[in-house]
């Protein structure tokens, strides 16, 4: 299955420390082997995955691709993005 990164997700990964980046990449490998994570409310057509206690990832799965939309290193960043849909 192919992984496609959005421009914002690519930039967020580039700005992360190396150790945090490796944790995110490990989760991306696991996404293909387990069912999707939490589906978001407010008609947002995405899933959320928990990377660490504070960090998370927003992604969407189609039949042959996984679209990585955002990679958040803190819950505050995620909350700011999520509240923009309310």
C-alpha positions, 0 to 999 in steps of 0.5 A: 500500500502506498503512502502519500504525504500532504505538503503540511504533513511533510513539513511537520515531519521535517520540523520534528526531532529525529527520535520523534520522527522515527516513532511516527514512521513506526506507526505508519507501518502499523496502520496497514496491519491493523484496523483504522483508528478513531474516526473524527466527528464533525464530518471530517473524513479522516482517522486519528492515530495516537503516536505518544501520549501527546502526539498524533497523526491524521490520516485517510485510507483508500483501497490502495493508498494511505493519505497522511494529512497531519502529524502533530507533536502536541495535543495543543496543535491537534486541538487547534486544527480540530477546533477549526472544523467546529 
